[in-house]
Amino acid sequence: MNTHLRRAAVVVAAVSTAVGLAACGKAKEAGGGDHRKDAKGALTIGLLLPENQTARYERFDKPLIEKKIKELAGTSATVLYENAKQDASLQQQQVDTMITKRVDVLIVDAVDAKSIASSVKKADDKGIPVVAYDRLAEGPVKAYTSVDNERVGKIQGESLLKELGDNAGKGEIVMMNGSVTDPNAKMYKDGAHSVLDGKVKIGKEYDTKEWKPENANENMKGAISSLGKDHIVGVYSANDGMAGGIITALKSAGFDRLPPVTGQDAELSAVQRILAGEQFMSVYKPYQPEADAVATLAVNLAQGKKLDNVAKATVDSGTQKKIPSIIVDPFALTKADIAKYVGKPGFFTLDEICTAKYKAECDKAGLK
């Protein structure tokens, strides 16, 4: 079994065991609220995800989280869902709505980790514990789960250097980092720099507003104009959406052979680009362990249970120390890896990947 998958499986097993151990007893009041449910009560859990441009949130995160909550808390549990569509102000309004509806716990994947802090405090003041999902929100969050984000950047950097080989010293790379409002973006960036610095010349580097592919496209056009296409040997892209915008810019500039471009999230379009040889790699983050972890944390908090048996790690945010956390390992996804993950939980089916347009590439990759 792949080492990263085995470690992810251990996380799932540990989470499931911990929930079983915590499943009895009365809930305790938390944070001054008076609506906490006991182990048999019907829970109402709020789920706020940040955007719908990245396919993962609607396709994987939402249904996997909902499914696990129902498994842990019973079919009578209700999940109230909203998507902020990359609008931090809208997400703050959504938190207010969840407070008004008196949810028992709130899961938040923040659009802007800093600006959401006041909303997290509002919820906490009303006795509604907040679990930060995927991105570490500031404010009095009670728990956090994500992938090892610095490791994501290291994987991207290591993969890019390996693919460049001797070409690493024959030109420059462009670094396309994520949005400064996302704390994960800094961790990806730091991880990548820890690998790339001193090994390859970074010709241009950008922090891409709102992670938008169109912004990455414009940045890449500027980099090509500044550096000259003959001097660009590779592109570090922090995620798949931006990689798509970058590759469009590279094609428009008339590259005879596309330089290797990294990514993250293993989106369907990125998997197909990898098969077609347009994008070199992505980072596959196993969504099921992460979704299972956040559901477990949320249900335990909603029922007033301690997290000692669930969250074995802690992290610090800009406003809070030692937040109970569950961290999941990511791993690289290149063309050679795709076949072994097709149809697995949190990945795509053969029919989804191998459309008529990509049939030849799928056949070459052994996807049948």
KOLVEX-863855 format. One line per 10 residues: number of its first residue (from 1); for each residue x negated, y, z negated of N, C-alpha, C. Coordinates in steps of 0.1 Angstrom, whole numbers, plus 5000, padded with zeros to 4 digits. Layout:
N
NUM	X Y Z X Y Z X Y Z  ...
This chain:
368
1	4992 4988 5000 5000 5000 5000 4991 5012 5000  4995 5023 5007 4988 5035 5008 4987 5041 4993  4975 5045 4989 4972 5050 4976 4982 5060 4971  4984 5070 4980 4993 5081 4976 5008 5076 4975  5012 5067 4983 5025 5061 4982 5026 5054 4969  5016 5046 4965 5016 5039 4953 5017 5048 4941  5010 5059 4941 5010 5069 4930 5024 5075 4930  5030 5078 4941 5043 5084 4941 5053 5074 4936  5051 5061 4939 5060 5051 4933 5059 5050 4918  5047 5052 4913 5045 5052 4899 5053 5063 4892
11	5053 5075 4899 5060 5086 4894 5075 5083 4893  5080 5077 4904 5095 5073 4904 5098 5063 4893  5089 5053 4891 5092 5043 4881 5091 5050 4867  5081 5058 4865 5080 5065 4852 5092 5074 4849  5097 5081 4859 5108 5089 4857 5121 5081 4854  5123 5070 4861 5135 5062 4859 5134 5056 4845  5122 5051 4840 5121 5045 4827 5124 5056 4816  5119 5068 4818 5120 5078 4809 5135 5082 4807  5142 5082 4818 5156 5085 4817 5164 5075 4809  5160 5062 4812 5167 5051 4804 5164 5053 4789
21	5152 5056 4786 5149 5058 4771 5156 5070 4765  5159 5080 4774 5165 5092 4768 5181 5092 4769  5186 5081 4773 5200 5080 4777 5210 5080 4765  5205 5079 4753 5215 5078 4742 5214 5090 4732  5224 5091 4724 5224 5102 4714 5231 5114 4719  5234 5123 4709 5241 5135 4711 5232 5146 4716  5237 5155 4725 5229 5166 4730 5228 5176 4719  5217 5184 4720 5215 5195 4710 5218 5208 4717  5223 5218 4710 5225 5231 4716 5211 5237 4720  5211 5244 4731 5198 5250 4736 5200 5265 4739
31	5191 5273 4735 5191 5287 4739 5203 5295 4736  5211 5291 4727 5223 5299 4723 5235 5296 4730  5235 5286 4740 5247 5283 4748 5256 5274 4740  5268 5273 4744 5278 5265 4737 5285 5255 4747  5278 5253 4759 5285 5244 4769 5277 5232 4772  5266 5228 4764 5258 5217 4767 5267 5204 4765  5265 5195 4774 5273 5182 4774 5265 5171 4767  5273 5162 4761 5266 5150 4755 5264 5140 4766  5258 5129 4763 5254 5119 4773 5266 5114 4781  5278 5115 4776 5289 5110 4783 5297 5121 4790
41	5294 5133 4788 5301 5144 4794 5298 5146 4809  5308 5152 4816 5306 5155 4830 5298 5167 4831  5287 5166 4838 5277 5177 4839 5281 5186 4852  5278 5198 4851 5278 5207 4863 5264 5213 4864  5257 5210 4875 5243 5214 4877 5243 5223 4890  5236 5235 4888 5235 5244 4899 5222 5241 4907  5222 5241 4920 5210 5239 4928 5209 5250 4938  5198 5258 4937 5195 5269 4945 5182 5267 4953  5183 5265 4966 5172 5263 4975 5169 5276 4983  5156 5278 4987 5152 5291 4992 5155 5295 5006
51	5156 5285 5015 5158 5289 5029 5162 5277 5038  5167 5279 5050 5171 5268 5058 5164 5268 5072  5153 5276 5073 5145 5275 5085 5136 5263 5085  5131 5259 5073 5124 5246 5072 5134 5235 5070  5133 5225 5079 5144 5215 5079 5145 5206 5067  5134 5206 5059 5134 5197 5047 5144 5199 5037  5148 5212 5035 5157 5215 5024 5171 5210 5025  5176 5211 5037 5190 5207 5040 5190 5192 5043  5179 5187 5050 5179 5173 5054 5175 5164 5043  5165 5167 5035 5160 5158 5025 5162 5163 5010
61	5158 5174 5007 5158 5178 4992 5172 5178 4987  5181 5185 4993 5195 5186 4988 5202 5173 4986  5203 5164 4997 5210 5152 4995 5203 5142 4985  5189 5142 4985 5182 5134 4976 5184 5138 4961  5184 5151 4959 5186 5156 4945 5201 5153 4941  5210 5155 4949 5224 5152 4946 5226 5138 4943  5220 5129 4951 5222 5115 4949 5216 5110 4936  5204 5115 4932 5198 5111 4920 5205 5117 4908  5211 5129 4908 5219 5134 4897 5231 5125 4895  5237 5121 4906 5249 5112 4904 5245 5099 4898
71	5233 5094 4902 5229 5081 4896 5226 5082 4881  5220 5094 4877 5217 5096 4863 5228 5100 4854  5236 5109 4859 5247 5115 4851 5261 5110 4854  5262 5101 4864 5275 5095 4867 5282 5103 4879  5291 5096 4885 5298 5102 4897 5306 5114 4893  5309 5116 4881 5317 5128 4877 5309 5140 4876  5296 5139 4877 5287 5151 4877 5290 5159 4890  5289 5172 4888 5291 5182 4899 5279 5189 4902  5275 5190 4915 5263 5198 4919 5269 5210 4927  5266 5222 4922 5270 5234 4929 5258 5239 4937
81	5259 5240 4950 5248 5243 4959 5249 5256 4966  5237 5264 4967 5236 5276 4975 5222 5276 4981  5222 5282 4993 5209 5284 5000 5207 5299 5002  5195 5304 4998 5193 5319 4998 5189 5324 5012  5186 5315 5021 5182 5319 5035 5171 5329 5035  5161 5327 5027 5149 5335 5026 5152 5349 5021  5162 5351 5013 5166 5365 5009 5166 5364 4993  5155 5371 4988 5153 5371 4973 5165 5377 4966  5171 5388 4971 5182 5395 4965 5194 5386 4965  5196 5379 4976 5208 5370 4976 5206 5359 4966
91	5194 5354 4964 5192 5343 4954 5195 5348 4940  5191 5361 4937 5194 5366 4924 5209 5367 4922  5217 5370 4932 5231 5371 4931 5237 5357 4929  5230 5347 4935 5235 5333 4934 5232 5328 4920  5221 5332 4913 5219 5329 4899 5230 5335 4891  5234 5347 4893 5245 5354 4886 5258 5346 4887  5260 5341 4899 5272 5333 4902 5272 5320 4894  5261 5314 4894 5259 5301 4886 5261 5303 4871  5256 5315 4866 5258 5318 4852 5273 5320 4849  5280 5327 4858 5294 5330 4857 5302 5316 4857
101	5297 5307 4865 5304 5294 4865 5300 5285 4854  5291 5290 4845 5286 5283 4833 5281 5268 4836  5272 5268 4846 5266 5255 4848 5258 5250 4836  5256 5238 4835 5248 5232 4823 5233 5233 4825  5229 5234 4837 5214 5236 4840 5213 5241 4854  5202 5248 4857 5201 5254 4870 5187 5250 4876  5187 5244 4888 5175 5241 4895 5173 5252 4905  5161 5258 4905 5158 5269 4914 5145 5267 4921  5146 5268 4934 5134 5268 4943 5133 5283 4947  5124 5291 4941 5125 5305 4943 5120 5310 4956
111	5128 5320 4962 5123 5327 4974 5111 5336 4970  5112 5343 4959 5101 5351 4954 5100 5348 4939  5088 5342 4936 5086 5336 4923 5086 5347 4912  5081 5359 4915 5081 5370 4905 5094 5377 4903  5101 5380 4914 5113 5388 4913 5125 5380 4907  5124 5366 4907 5134 5358 4902 5133 5358 4886  5122 5363 4881 5120 5361 4866 5131 5367 4858  5137 5379 4862 5147 5385 4854 5160 5377 4854  5162 5370 4866 5174 5362 4867 5173 5349 4859  5160 5343 4858 5158 5332 4850 5160 5335 4835
121	5156 5347 4831 5159 5352 4817 5173 5353 4814  5181 5358 4824 5196 5360 4822 5202 5346 4819  5198 5336 4827 5203 5323 4826 5199 5317 4812  5187 5319 4809 5181 5314 4796 5189 5320 4784  5191 5333 4785 5198 5341 4775 5212 5335 4772  5218 5329 4783 5232 5323 4782 5231 5309 4778  5219 5304 4775 5218 5290 4771 5218 5280 4783  5215 5285 4795 5214 5277 4807 5199 5274 4810  5194 5262 4808 5180 5260 4811 5177 5260 4826  5166 5265 4830 5162 5266 4844 5150 5257 4847
131	5152 5249 4857 5141 5240 4862 5136 5246 4875  5123 5249 4875 5116 5254 4887 5113 5242 4896  5118 5243 4909 5116 5232 4918 5107 5236 4930  5096 5228 4932 5087 5230 4943 5079 5243 4942  5084 5254 4938 5077 5266 4936 5078 5270 4921  5068 5274 4915 5068 5278 4901 5073 5292 4899  5086 5293 4895 5092 5306 4893 5087 5311 4879  5086 5325 4879 5082 5331 4866 5095 5333 4857  5092 5337 4845 5103 5338 4835 5104 5325 4827  5113 5324 4817 5113 5313 4808 5119 5300 4813
141	5112 5295 4824 5117 5282 4829 5114 5271 4819  5122 5261 4818 5120 5250 4809 5113 5238 4814  5112 5237 4827 5104 5225 4833 5101 5229 4848  5092 5221 4854 5088 5223 4867 5084 5210 4874  5087 5209 4887 5081 5198 4894 5078 5203 4908  5067 5197 4913 5062 5200 4927 5052 5190 4931  5047 5192 4943 5036 5184 4947 5023 5191 4942  5012 5184 4943 4999 5190 4939 4995 5200 4951  4998 5212 4949 4997 5222 4960 4983 5225 4964  4974 5226 4954 4960 5229 4958 4955 5217 4966
151	4959 5205 4962 4955 5193 4970 4960 5194 4984  4972 5200 4987 4977 5201 5000 4967 5209 5008  4963 5221 5003 4953 5229 5010 4940 5221 5013  4935 5214 5003 4923 5206 5005 4925 5195 5016  4936 5189 5016 4939 5179 5027 4939 5185 5040  4945 5197 5042 4945 5204 5054 4931 5208 5059  4923 5213 5049 4910 5217 5052 4901 5206 5056  4902 5195 5048 4894 5183 5051 4897 5177 5064  4910 5176 5067 4914 5171 5080 4909 5179 5092  4910 5192 5090 4905 5201 5101 4890 5200 5103
161	4882 5200 5093 4868 5198 5094 4864 5185 5101  4871 5174 5097 4868 5161 5102 4871 5161 5117  4882 5167 5121 4886 5168 5135 4876 5177 5143  4872 5187 5137 4863 5196 5144 4849 5190 5147  4844 5183 5137 4831 5176 5139 4820 5187 5142  4813 5184 5152 4802 5193 5156 4807 5207 5160  4819 5207 5165 4825 5220 5170 4827 5230 5159  4826 5226 5146 4828 5235 5135 4817 5246 5135  4806 5243 5141 4795 5253 5141 4795 5261 5155  4804 5258 5164 4804 5264 5177 4814 5275 5180
171	4821 5279 5169 4831 5289 5171 4837 5293 5158  4849 5299 5158 4855 5304 5146 4869 5297 5145  4874 5297 5133 4888 5293 5131 4897 5305 5126  4909 5304 5128 4919 5313 5123 4927 5307 5112  4928 5314 5101 4936 5309 5089 4949 5316 5089  4960 5308 5089 4974 5314 5088 4980 5309 5075  4978 5317 5065 4984 5313 5052 4999 5317 5051  5005 5312 5040 5019 5315 5038 5022 5329 5032  5034 5331 5028 5039 5343 5022 5033 5346 5008  5029 5359 5006 5024 5362 4993 5034 5362 4982
181	5047 5361 4985 5057 5360 4975 5059 5346 4970  5052 5336 4976 5053 5322 4972 5040 5318 4965  5041 5315 4952 5029 5311 4945 5022 5299 4951  5030 5290 4957 5024 5278 4963 5014 5282 4975  5018 5293 4982 5009 5297 4993 4995 5300 4988  4994 5306 4977 4980 5309 4971 4973 5296 4968  4980 5286 4963 4974 5274 4959 4969 5266 4972  4978 5266 4982 4973 5260 4995 4961 5267 5000  4961 5280 5000 4950 5289 5005 4937 5286 4997  4939 5286 4984 4927 5283 4975 4921 5269 4978
191	4930 5259 4979 4925 5246 4982 4918 5245 4995  4924 5252 5006 4918 5251 5019 4904 5258 5019  4903 5270 5012 4891 5277 5011 4880 5269 5004  4884 5262 4994 4874 5254 4986 4867 5243 4995  4874 5240 5006 4868 5230 5015 4861 5237 5027  4867 5247 5033 4863 5253 5045 4851 5263 5043  4851 5270 5032 4841 5281 5030 4827 5275 5031  4819 5281 5040 4805 5277 5041 4804 5266 5052  4815 5260 5056 4814 5249 5066 4818 5253 5080  4826 5264 5080 4830 5269 5093 4833 5284 5092
201	4831 5292 5102 4833 5306 5102 4848 5309 5103  4853 5317 5094 4867 5321 5095 4868 5335 5102  4872 5335 5115 4872 5347 5123 4883 5357 5119  4895 5352 5116 4906 5360 5112 4915 5352 5102  4920 5360 5093 4929 5353 5083 4941 5362 5080  4953 5356 5079 4965 5363 5077 4973 5357 5065  4980 5365 5058 4991 5361 5049 5004 5364 5056  5011 5354 5060 5022 5355 5069 5035 5359 5062  5041 5370 5066 5053 5375 5059 5064 5364 5060  5070 5361 5049 5082 5352 5048 5080 5338 5055
211	5068 5334 5057 5065 5321 5063 5071 5320 5078  5075 5331 5084 5083 5330 5096 5074 5326 5108  5078 5317 5116 5071 5313 5128 5068 5324 5138  5078 5333 5139 5076 5345 5148 5065 5354 5143  5064 5355 5130 5053 5363 5124 5039 5357 5126  5039 5344 5125 5027 5336 5127 5023 5337 5142  5033 5337 5151 5031 5339 5165 5024 5352 5168  5029 5363 5162 5024 5376 5165 5009 5377 5159  5008 5371 5147 4994 5371 5141 4984 5364 5150  4989 5352 5155 4980 5344 5164 4976 5352 5177
221	4986 5359 5182 4983 5367 5194 4972 5377 5191  4974 5383 5179 4964 5393 5175 4950 5387 5174  4949 5375 5168 4937 5368 5166 4930 5365 5179  4938 5360 5189 4933 5356 5202 4927 5369 5209  4935 5380 5208 4930 5392 5214 4917 5397 5207  4916 5396 5194 4904 5401 5187 4892 5392 5189  4894 5379 5188 4883 5369 5188 4879 5365 5202  4889 5364 5211 4887 5358 5224 4890 5343 5223  4898 5338 5233 4902 5324 5232 4890 5314 5232  4879 5318 5239 4868 5309 5240 4860 5307 5227
231	4863 5315 5217 4856 5315 5204 4864 5308 5193  4877 5304 5196 4885 5298 5186 4885 5283 5187  4880 5276 5177 4878 5262 5177 4889 5254 5169  4896 5261 5161 4906 5255 5153 4915 5265 5146  4927 5260 5141 4936 5269 5134 4941 5262 5121  4939 5268 5110 4945 5264 5097 4959 5270 5096  4969 5262 5097 4983 5267 5095 4988 5261 5083  4993 5269 5074 4998 5264 5061 5010 5255 5061  5019 5257 5072 5030 5248 5073 5034 5246 5088  5043 5237 5090 5047 5232 5103 5054 5243 5111
241	5063 5251 5104 5071 5261 5111 5061 5271 5117  5051 5276 5110 5042 5285 5115 5033 5278 5126  5030 5266 5124 5022 5259 5135 5029 5259 5148  5043 5258 5148 5050 5259 5160 5048 5273 5167  5049 5283 5159 5047 5297 5165 5033 5299 5170  5023 5293 5162 5009 5294 5166 5007 5287 5179  5012 5275 5181 5010 5267 5193 5016 5274 5205  5028 5280 5203 5034 5288 5214 5024 5299 5219  5018 5306 5209 5009 5317 5212 4996 5311 5220  4991 5300 5215 4980 5294 5222 4983 5290 5236
251	4995 5284 5238 4998 5280 5252 5000 5292 5261  5006 5303 5255 5008 5315 5263 4995 5321 5267  4984 5319 5259 4971 5325 5261 4963 5317 5272  4969 5306 5275 4962 5298 5286 4951 5289 5282  4951 5284 5269 4941 5275 5265 4941 5262 5274  4930 5258 5279 4929 5246 5287 4932 5234 5278  4926 5234 5266 4928 5224 5256 4931 5230 5243  4942 5227 5237 4946 5233 5224 4936 5229 5213  4932 5239 5205 4924 5236 5194 4932 5229 5183  4926 5221 5174 4934 5214 5164 4941 5224 5155
261	4954 5222 5152 4962 5230 5144 4968 5222 5133  4966 5226 5120 4971 5219 5109 4986 5223 5106  4992 5216 5096 5006 5220 5092 5009 5213 5079  5022 5214 5075 5026 5209 5063 5042 5207 5063  5047 5197 5057 5061 5193 5056 5065 5182 5064  5057 5178 5074 5061 5167 5083 5075 5168 5089  5078 5180 5094 5091 5183 5100 5092 5175 5113  5104 5172 5117 5106 5164 5129 5099 5170 5141  5101 5183 5144 5094 5189 5155 5079 5188 5154  5074 5189 5142 5059 5187 5140 5055 5173 5143
271	5062 5163 5138 5059 5149 5141 5059 5147 5156  5068 5153 5163 5068 5151 5178 5057 5158 5185  5053 5170 5179 5041 5177 5185 5029 5169 5182  5028 5163 5171 5016 5155 5168 5015 5143 5178  5026 5137 5180 5027 5126 5190 5022 5131 5204  5026 5143 5207 5023 5149 5220 5009 5154 5221  5002 5155 5210 4988 5160 5210 4987 5175 5209  4998 5182 5206 4998 5196 5205 4995 5201 5191  4999 5194 5181 4995 5197 5167 4987 5185 5162  4976 5189 5155 4967 5178 5151 4973 5170 5139
281	4977 5177 5129 4982 5170 5117 4992 5178 5109  4999 5171 5099 5007 5178 5090 5004 5172 5076  5010 5177 5066 5009 5171 5052 5023 5165 5049  5024 5153 5046 5036 5146 5042 5037 5147 5027  5048 5153 5022 5050 5154 5008 5062 5145 5005  5060 5135 4997 5071 5125 4995 5083 5132 4988  5093 5135 4995 5104 5142 4989 5112 5135 4978  5113 5122 4980 5121 5114 4971 5116 5114 4956  5102 5112 4954 5097 5113 4940 5100 5127 4934  5098 5137 4943 5100 5151 4938 5114 5154 4934
291	5123 5149 4943 5137 5151 4941 5142 5143 4928  5137 5131 4927 5140 5123 4916 5135 5129 4903  5124 5135 4903 5118 5142 4892 5126 5153 4887  5130 5162 4897 5138 5174 4893 5152 5170 4888  5158 5160 4894 5171 5155 4889 5169 5150 4874  5159 5143 4872 5157 5137 4858 5155 5148 4848  5146 5158 4851 5144 5169 4842 5157 5177 4840  5165 5179 4850 5177 5187 4849 5187 5180 4840  5189 5167 4843 5199 5159 4835 5195 5159 4820  5182 5156 4818 5178 5156 4804 5180 5169 4797
301	5176 5180 4803 5178 5193 4798 5193 5196 4796  5201 5193 4805 5216 5195 4804 5222 5188 4792  5216 5177 4789 5221 5169 4778 5214 5172 4765  5205 5182 4765 5198 5186 4753 5187 5177 4749  5182 5168 4758 5172 5159 4754 5158 5165 4756  5148 5160 4748 5135 5164 4749 5129 5158 4762  5118 5164 4767 5112 5160 4779 5099 5152 4777  5095 5149 4765 5083 5142 4762 5080 5129 4770  5091 5121 4772 5089 5109 4778 5090 5110 4794  5093 5122 4798 5095 5124 4812 5083 5132 4818
311	5080 5143 4813 5070 5152 4818 5057 5151 4811  5047 5144 4817 5034 5142 4810 5024 5153 4812  5027 5162 4821 5017 5172 4824 5023 5186 4820  5015 5196 4820 5020 5210 4818 5013 5219 4827  5019 5230 4831 5013 5240 4839 5016 5254 4833  5009 5264 4837 5011 5278 4833 5015 5286 4845  5025 5295 4842 5029 5305 4852 5024 5318 4848  5027 5329 4856 5022 5342 4852 5029 5347 4840  5039 5341 4835 5046 5346 4823 5048 5336 4812  5044 5324 4814 5047 5313 4804 5036 5302 4805
321	5033 5297 4793 5022 5287 4792 5029 5273 4789  5022 5263 4793 5025 5249 4790 5039 5245 4793  5043 5247 4806 5056 5243 4810 5056 5228 4813  5065 5220 4807 5065 5206 4810 5067 5203 4825  5059 5195 4831 5058 5193 4846 5056 5179 4850  5061 5177 4862 5059 5164 4869 5053 5168 4883  5041 5163 4886 5034 5167 4898 5032 5154 4907  5036 5156 4920 5036 5145 4929 5025 5147 4940  5018 5136 4944 5007 5137 4953 5012 5137 4968  5006 5146 4976 5008 5146 4990 4997 5138 4998
331	4999 5137 5011 4988 5130 5018 4989 5134 5033  4978 5132 5040 4977 5137 5054 4986 5128 5063  4991 5135 5074 4999 5127 5084 4993 5131 5098  4986 5121 5104 4981 5123 5118 4989 5113 5126  4986 5113 5139 4993 5104 5148 4992 5089 5144  4980 5086 5139 4978 5072 5135 4987 5068 5123  4992 5077 5115 5000 5074 5103 5015 5073 5106  5020 5078 5117 5034 5080 5119 5041 5067 5118  5036 5056 5125 5043 5044 5126 5047 5037 5113  5038 5039 5103 5040 5032 5090 5051 5039 5081
341	5055 5052 5085 5065 5059 5077 5078 5060 5083  5079 5056 5096 5092 5057 5103 5103 5050 5095  5114 5057 5093 5126 5051 5086 5124 5050 5071  5113 5054 5065 5112 5053 5051 5119 5065 5045  5123 5064 5032 5130 5075 5025 5122 5088 5026  5129 5099 5030 5122 5111 5032 5115 5113 5045  5117 5103 5054 5111 5105 5067 5121 5102 5078  5118 5103 5091 5127 5102 5101 5128 5088 5107  5139 5086 5114 5142 5073 5121 5135 5073 5134  5134 5061 5140 5128 5060 5153 5136 5067 5164
351	5149 5067 5163 5158 5073 5173 5156 5089 5172  5154 5094 5160 5153 5108 5158 5139 5113 5164  5129 5105 5162 5116 5109 5167 5114 5107 5182  5118 5095 5186 5115 5090 5200 5127 5093 5210  5130 5106 5211 5139 5110 5221 5133 5108 5235  5141 5110 5245 5137 5107 5259 5124 5115 5262  5123 5128 5257 5112 5136 5260 5099 5130 5254  5100 5123 5243 5088 5117 5237 5086 5102 5238  5094 5096 5247 5093 5081 5248 5079 5076 5251  5073 5083 5261 5060 5078 5265 5050 5079 5254
361	5050 5090 5246 5041 5092 5235 5044 5082 5224  5057 5079 5222 5061 5069 5212 5055 5056 5215  5056 5052 5228 5052 5039 5233 5036 5038 5230  5029 5048 5233 5015 5048 5231 5011 5047 5217  5019 5053 5208 5017 5052 5193 5022 5040 5187  5028 5031 5195 5034 5018 5189 5047 5020 5182  5054 5031 5185 5067 5033 5179 5078 5027 5188  5082 5015 5184 5092 5008 5192 5102 5001 5183
